[in-house]
Structure formats: C-alpha cells, structure tokens
Amino acid sequence: MRVHIPLPVGTSASRWAHRHERGEVPDASPYGLHHLQDHGWDVTFGGRELTGPVARIARSVRYRTSGLELVEVGADLRRMSRTESDVVLGYDERTGVPAALAVPRSRFAPVVTGVGWLTSRAAAAPLQRRLAARALPRAAAVWTQCSAMLPMLGREWQVPAERLHYVPLGIDTDFYAEQPWEQATATVVSAGEDVFRDHALLVEAVRRVSRHVPAVRLELATSHPIDLPDDLGTLHTRRMDGAMRGLYARSSVVAVALKRTSTGSGLTVVLEAMASGRPIVVTANPGMSDYVEHGVDGLLVPPDDVDAFAAALRELLADPQRCAEMGRAAAARARAEFTSAAMSAVLAGILASSV
C-alpha cells in the first residue's frame, strides 16, 4: 500500500534526514513517519520547493488563509492521484485541508488529515473557516493528538464521529535520551513558539520562586518578545533543535505555561522533557492528563494561576530526590507509550481503514 505525505513549506524529507545524521533533529524523517514502513506502507514525501512568482503567490495565499498551503499542495496533485498513491496523509490542516478539497474528484486518493490548531469556527479566520468547513467532512479520517479536540471537531466542523480519531503524539526517545540526574542544577527549562504559550506567567512564577530558592535559573528558548531579566535566567532566541538536549540535561524541572486551549499546545516539549528524565510542570489544559499523570511524572497546574505555578516549581526544586524519581517515571512512560514508532502504528491502522 502506498501513502503520500505532503510536507509543510520549508520541510524537506531529504534535508531532514541529513540533519538527523548530524544530530540536529530527531527521527530520520519529519514527524517520524518513516515508521509507517514498519507496517507495510510504501511512504513518499512531498514538499516541492516553489520559486519565483509562484512562490510569491503561495506566500500570499498562506497569509490570506491563515497558513493553508493551497498552492504547494496543488503543485503536488499528481502524486496524490490514485495511480500513484492509495491514501494521502496530511500531518495537520496546513496540508490536510488543501488535500481534502480534492477528494470529490474520483481520480484522487482519499485523504487522512491531522488537525493541530483549528478550534471553533468563530476562532478561525473567515477564508480559513470556509475552506476547512468544506474540506474536513470530506476527509476519509480526521485525527488529533489532543483527545479534548474530538468533540469540537465533530460539533464545529461536522466531521462524523466514526471518522474522528485520537492519535497520541510520539517522539524519538533515542534522540531525547534519559539524561543523568548528576548533571541537573537548580534550573527550570522551557521552550515554545506558538500563540498559546504563556511565557510571561512562567517568568513571573520563577521570579516568585527565586525568593525562596535564590539559585534558581530559567532557561527559555523562544523568539517571542519576553522580558527575562539577566539575573533570573537566559533567553535563547535562536532555534535550538538538538541543542535542547543540553538544556534538559542541566534542568531539574521543565515547565510549560500555557494559555487556555484544547489544541494540545506544549505536548512536544512535555514529551521531550519526559523522555529526558525530567519532571514536567505544565498547565492543566484539556487533554494534558492523557500525557502527564499528576504527582507521578509531573505536576498539572490550573490555567492563569501564577501562584499555583510558582508553588509547583518550588515544591519540586525543594526535593531533588522526588524530582529524580518523577523523572525516571517520566522517562519510562515516554518510552512505553509516546514514541514516534507507536504513533505511526496507530496512524497505520487509520490509513488501512481509510483506503
């Protein structure tokens, strides 16, 4: 069976593989989807690079549609035909929605798409809303990595319940190896670029912790404009990629503060931290408890509560032995449940039922 995976702009399977060989990025392919081969799938990746006027048009379309890659996917339609593919897999709506718009044409393969950022219709931009409302009910299957999204996808976007699937996120747990606890310091580490990150709350929480734990430092990797005083920590504005492993190694706690959302924002950093053997403090948004067991491998904190977030950080930093125990539990759970190979196994079953 043949599956074609159109990749988002700027992502190349071949370049990704080379970067993986150099230790810069996890997995041998984007999202670890090469593991679909372990289940009998012949995998091809898209990601055609556009140039000249077509590239300028594509950028304009992405801007007007809040990131939907209509031009890029349109340039890849031949590989989505039934003569070349049995099914098309979009990792998220950027490529999945444009691909699903072609479904009524019988010469194209059925489309299975993930949804990462769409929530309610009211929250979507007008053109994005119209296109997604047309595309998602046509998809052979729609999946999400946050279980709390399933009711919304059915209610807001009219995706039939039998076509909705929860697929737990998986990461490369070899790349994010369990780090020796002897390297840990009184450091809190965080990272993230999306609009649901609440870095300001995290900085304030660490500032409050510093009153009780003067040695605490925050290392925050983000390009968001954020005021992090030099005496409180270090702001990493460049893209860290594999260098995040060094940050996780010297941390005692990894923290992800989030605004209210049901999208699953923050999950990648959560799993990287767990795989690295570090306890996680994270906002208890819907679906997060599928990944973090409160008091076992991390602490879940109510949204918008800086006092509770600071208390959770202080609680762990004050007890290094408990941190180490929770970190070991986190590392074991990540390897048992949240690998990219496990994620691909679930996706392989969805693809097979969609052909």
C-alpha positions as CSV (number, residue, x, y, z in Angstrom):
1,M,0.0,0.0,0.0
2,R,1.2,3.5,-0.9
3,V,0.9,6.6,1.3
4,H,1.9,10.1,0.1
5,I,2.7,12.7,2.8
6,P,2.7,16.4,1.6
7,L,5.0,18.3,3.8
8,P,4.6,21.9,5.0
9,V,6.6,24.6,3.4
10,G,10.2,24.7,4.4
11,T,10.3,21.0,5.3
12,S,12.2,18.6,3.1
13,A,12.5,14.9,3.8
14,S,16.0,14.6,2.3
15,R,17.3,17.7,4.2
16,W,15.7,16.4,7.4
17,A,17.4,13.0,7.0
18,H,20.8,14.8,6.6
19,R,20.2,17.0,9.6
20,H,19.2,13.9,11.6
21,E,22.5,12.3,10.7
22,R,24.3,15.4,12.0
23,G,22.4,15.1,15.3
24,E,20.4,18.3,14.8
25,V,16.8,17.0,14.7
26,P,15.0,13.9,16.0
27,D,13.8,11.0,13.8
28,A,15.1,10.1,10.3
29,S,12.0,11.7,8.7
30,P,9.6,14.6,9.6
31,Y,7.4,13.5,12.5
32,G,9.0,10.1,12.4
33,L,6.5,9.0,9.7
34,H,9.1,6.7,8.1
35,H,8.0,4.2,10.8
36,L,4.9,3.6,8.7
37,Q,7.1,1.4,6.6
38,D,7.2,-1.0,9.5
39,H,3.5,-1.7,8.9
40,G,3.7,-2.4,5.2
41,W,3.3,1.2,3.8
42,D,5.4,2.5,0.9
43,V,6.0,6.1,2.0
44,T,6.7,9.0,-0.2
45,F,7.1,12.6,1.0
46,G,6.1,15.8,-0.8
47,G,7.4,19.2,-0.1
48,R,8.1,20.5,-3.5
49,E,10.1,23.8,-3.3
50,L,8.4,26.7,-5.2
51,T,10.4,29.5,-6.7
52,G,9.8,32.8,-8.5
53,P,6.3,34.3,-9.0
54,V,4.7,31.0,-7.9
55,A,6.5,31.2,-4.5
56,R,5.3,34.8,-4.0
57,I,1.7,33.8,-4.8
58,A,2.0,30.8,-2.4
59,R,3.1,33.1,0.4
60,S,0.2,35.4,-0.3
61,V,-2.3,32.6,-0.2
62,R,-0.8,31.2,3.0
63,Y,-1.2,34.6,4.6
64,R,-4.8,35.1,3.5
65,T,-5.8,31.6,4.6
66,S,-4.0,31.5,8.0
67,G,-1.4,29.0,6.8
68,L,-3.2,26.7,4.4
69,E,-0.8,25.6,1.7
70,L,-3.2,25.5,-1.3
71,V,-0.6,26.4,-3.9
72,E,2.0,24.0,-2.6
73,V,-0.4,21.0,-2.3
74,G,-1.8,21.9,-5.8
75,A,1.7,21.6,-7.2
76,D,1.8,18.1,-5.7
77,L,-1.6,16.8,-7.0
78,R,-0.1,14.3,-9.4
79,R,1.5,12.4,-6.6
80,M,-1.9,12.4,-4.8
81,S,-3.6,10.7,-7.7
82,R,-4.9,7.1,-7.4
83,T,-2.4,6.0,-9.9
84,E,0.5,7.0,-7.6
85,S,-1.0,6.7,-4.1
86,D,-3.6,4.7,-2.2
87,V,-4.1,7.3,0.5
88,V,-2.8,10.8,1.3
89,L,-1.7,11.7,4.9
90,G,-1.6,15.4,6.0
91,Y,0.1,15.7,9.3
92,D,-2.0,18.8,10.1
93,E,-4.5,21.2,8.5
94,R,-1.9,23.2,6.6
95,T,-1.6,20.4,4.0
96,G,-4.5,18.2,5.0
97,V,-7.3,20.8,4.3
98,P,-6.0,21.6,0.8
99,A,-5.6,17.9,0.0
100,A,-9.1,17.1,1.3
101,L,-10.6,19.7,-1.0
102,A,-9.6,17.4,-4.0
103,V,-11.4,14.4,-2.5
104,P,-14.7,14.6,-4.6
105,R,-12.7,14.1,-7.7
106,S,-12.6,10.4,-8.1
107,R,-9.1,10.3,-9.6
108,F,-7.5,11.4,-6.3
109,A,-6.7,9.2,-3.3
110,P,-8.6,9.5,-0.1
111,V,-7.2,11.9,2.5
112,V,-6.5,11.4,6.2
113,T,-5.6,14.6,8.0
114,G,-4.5,15.7,11.4
115,V,-5.8,18.9,13.0
116,G,-3.4,20.8,15.2
117,W,-4.7,24.3,15.6
118,L,-8.3,24.7,14.4
119,T,-10.7,25.0,17.3
120,S,-14.1,26.7,16.9
121,R,-15.5,28.2,13.7
122,A,-15.7,31.5,15.4
123,A,-12.0,31.5,16.2
124,A,-11.0,30.7,12.6
125,A,-10.3,33.4,10.1
126,P,-13.1,33.8,7.5
127,L,-11.4,32.2,4.5
128,Q,-9.7,29.5,6.5
129,R,-13.1,28.7,8.1
130,R,-14.9,28.4,4.7
131,L,-12.2,26.1,3.3
132,A,-11.9,23.9,6.4
133,A,-15.7,23.6,6.7
134,R,-15.8,22.3,3.1
135,A,-12.7,20.0,3.4
136,L,-12.9,18.3,6.8
137,P,-16.2,16.5,6.3
138,R,-14.8,15.1,3.0
139,A,-11.7,13.6,4.6
140,A,-11.7,9.8,5.0
141,A,-10.5,10.3,8.6
142,V,-9.5,13.3,10.8
143,W,-7.2,12.8,13.8
144,T,-5.9,14.9,16.6
145,Q,-3.2,14.4,19.3
146,C,-5.4,16.0,22.0
147,S,-8.4,13.9,22.9
148,A,-10.2,17.1,24.1
149,M,-10.4,18.2,20.4
150,L,-12.6,15.3,19.3
151,P,-16.0,16.7,20.4
152,M,-15.1,20.1,19.0
153,L,-14.1,18.7,15.6
154,G,-17.5,16.9,15.4
155,R,-19.6,19.7,16.7
156,E,-17.9,22.7,15.0
157,W,-16.7,21.1,11.7
158,Q,-19.3,18.3,11.2
159,V,-16.8,15.5,11.0
160,P,-18.8,12.3,11.5
161,A,-17.8,10.5,14.8
162,E,-16.8,7.3,13.0
163,R,-14.1,9.3,11.1
164,L,-12.6,11.0,14.2
165,H,-9.5,9.5,15.9
166,Y,-7.2,10.3,18.8
167,V,-3.6,9.6,18.0
168,P,-1.2,10.1,20.9
169,L,1.8,12.2,20.0
170,G,5.1,10.3,19.7
171,I,8.7,11.5,19.7
172,D,12.2,10.0,19.1
173,T,13.1,8.7,22.5
174,D,16.6,7.6,21.3
175,F,17.3,11.2,20.3
176,Y,16.0,12.5,23.6
177,A,17.9,10.1,25.8
178,E,17.4,9.9,29.5
179,Q,19.8,12.4,31.0
180,P,22.0,11.6,34.1
181,W,20.5,13.2,37.2
182,E,24.0,14.2,38.3
183,Q,24.0,16.9,35.6
184,A,20.9,18.6,37.0
185,T,21.1,22.0,38.5
186,A,18.5,24.4,40.0
187,T,17.4,25.3,36.5
188,V,13.9,25.5,35.1
189,V,13.8,25.0,31.3
190,S,11.0,25.9,28.9
191,A,10.6,26.4,25.1
192,G,7.9,27.2,22.6
193,E,6.8,29.4,19.8
194,D,3.0,29.1,19.4
195,V,0.4,31.7,20.4
196,F,-0.8,29.6,23.3
197,R,2.5,29.8,25.3
198,D,2.2,32.0,28.4
199,H,5.9,32.8,28.9
200,A,5.1,35.9,30.9
201,L,3.3,33.8,33.5
202,L,6.3,31.5,33.7
203,V,8.8,34.3,34.1
204,E,6.7,35.7,37.0
205,A,6.4,32.3,38.6
206,V,10.2,31.8,38.5
207,R,10.7,35.3,39.9
208,R,8.5,34.3,42.9
209,V,10.3,31.0,43.3
210,S,13.6,32.9,43.5
211,R,12.6,34.5,46.7
212,H,12.8,31.0,48.3
213,V,15.3,29.3,46.0
214,P,17.9,32.1,45.2
215,A,19.9,29.7,43.0
216,V,17.0,29.1,40.6
217,R,17.6,30.0,36.9
218,L,15.2,30.0,34.0
219,E,16.4,29.0,30.5
220,L,13.8,29.9,28.0
221,A,14.0,29.1,24.3
222,T,11.6,31.3,22.3
223,S,11.6,34.0,19.7
224,H,8.6,35.6,21.4
225,P,9.3,39.1,22.8
226,I,9.6,38.5,26.5
227,D,11.3,40.3,29.4
228,L,13.6,37.9,31.1
229,P,16.0,39.8,33.5
230,D,19.6,38.6,33.2
231,D,19.7,37.9,37.0
232,L,16.8,35.5,36.6
233,G,17.8,33.5,33.6
234,T,18.8,33.2,29.9
235,L,16.7,33.8,26.8
236,H,17.6,31.7,23.8
237,T,16.2,33.4,20.7
238,R,17.8,31.2,18.1
239,R,16.3,27.9,17.0
240,M,17.7,25.3,19.4
241,D,16.8,22.0,17.7
242,G,19.1,19.3,19.1
243,A,20.8,21.7,21.5
244,M,17.6,21.5,23.6
245,R,19.1,18.2,24.9
246,G,21.8,20.2,26.7
247,L,19.2,22.4,28.4
248,Y,17.1,19.4,29.5
249,A,20.3,17.8,30.9
250,R,21.1,20.7,33.3
251,S,17.5,21.2,34.3
252,S,15.8,19.9,37.4
253,V,12.3,20.8,36.1
254,V,10.9,21.5,32.7
255,A,7.9,23.9,32.7
256,V,5.4,24.7,30.1
257,A,3.0,27.6,31.0
258,L,0.0,27.8,28.6
259,K,-3.0,30.0,27.9
260,R,-6.3,28.2,27.9
261,T,-6.6,26.0,24.8
262,S,-7.7,22.5,23.8
263,T,-5.3,22.2,20.9
264,G,-2.6,20.2,22.7
265,S,-0.1,23.1,22.6
266,G,3.0,22.2,24.5
267,L,2.9,18.5,24.1
268,T,6.2,18.2,22.1
269,V,8.2,19.9,24.9
270,V,6.3,17.9,27.5
271,L,7.3,14.6,25.9
272,E,10.9,15.7,25.2
273,A,11.3,16.5,28.9
274,M,9.8,13.2,30.0
275,A,12.0,11.2,27.7
276,S,15.0,13.2,29.0
277,G,14.1,12.0,32.5
278,R,12.9,15.4,33.9
279,P,9.6,16.0,35.7
280,I,7.3,18.4,33.9
281,V,5.2,21.3,35.4
282,V,2.5,22.2,32.8
283,T,-0.8,24.0,32.6
284,A,-3.7,21.5,33.0
285,N,-5.5,22.3,29.8
286,P,-8.0,19.7,28.5
287,G,-6.3,16.6,27.3
288,M,-2.9,17.2,29.0
289,S,-3.7,14.5,31.6
290,D,-3.6,11.9,28.8
291,Y,0.2,12.5,28.8
292,V,1.1,13.7,32.3
293,E,0.0,11.8,35.4
294,H,-0.2,14.4,38.2
295,G,2.2,13.6,41.1
296,V,3.8,10.6,39.2
297,D,5.7,12.0,36.3
298,G,4.8,15.7,36.6
299,L,2.5,18.3,38.1
300,L,-0.6,19.8,36.4
301,V,-1.4,23.4,37.3
302,P,-4.6,25.3,36.8
303,P,-4.6,27.8,33.9
304,D,-4.0,31.5,34.7
305,D,-2.7,30.8,38.2
306,V,0.8,32.2,38.7
307,D,0.7,31.4,42.4
308,A,-0.1,27.7,41.8
309,F,2.6,27.5,39.0
310,A,5.2,29.0,41.4
311,A,4.2,26.7,44.2
312,A,4.6,23.6,41.9
313,L,8.0,24.7,40.8
314,R,9.1,25.4,44.4
315,E,7.7,22.1,45.6
316,L,9.9,20.1,43.1
317,L,13.0,22.2,43.4
318,A,12.9,21.8,47.2
319,D,13.0,18.0,46.8
320,P,15.7,16.8,44.4
321,Q,15.1,13.1,45.3
322,R,11.4,13.4,44.3
323,C,12.4,15.2,41.1
324,A,14.7,12.3,40.2
325,E,12.0,9.7,41.0
326,M,9.4,11.6,38.9
327,G,12.0,12.0,36.1
328,R,12.7,8.3,36.0
329,A,8.9,7.6,35.9
330,A,8.5,10.1,33.1
331,A,11.3,8.6,31.0
332,A,9.8,5.1,31.4
333,R,6.4,6.2,30.4
334,A,7.6,8.1,27.4
335,R,9.3,5.0,26.1
336,A,6.3,2.8,26.8
337,E,3.6,5.0,25.3
338,F,4.8,8.0,23.4
339,T,7.4,7.0,20.8
340,S,7.1,8.1,17.1
341,A,7.0,4.4,16.3
342,A,4.0,3.9,18.5
343,M,2.3,6.9,16.9
344,S,2.9,5.6,13.4
345,A,1.4,2.2,14.4
346,V,-1.8,3.9,15.3
347,L,-1.7,6.0,12.1
348,A,-1.1,2.9,10.0
349,G,-4.3,1.4,11.3
350,I,-6.3,4.5,10.5
351,L,-4.8,4.6,6.9
352,A,-5.6,1.0,6.3
353,S,-9.3,1.6,7.3
354,S,-9.5,4.6,5.0
355,V,-8.4,3.1,1.8
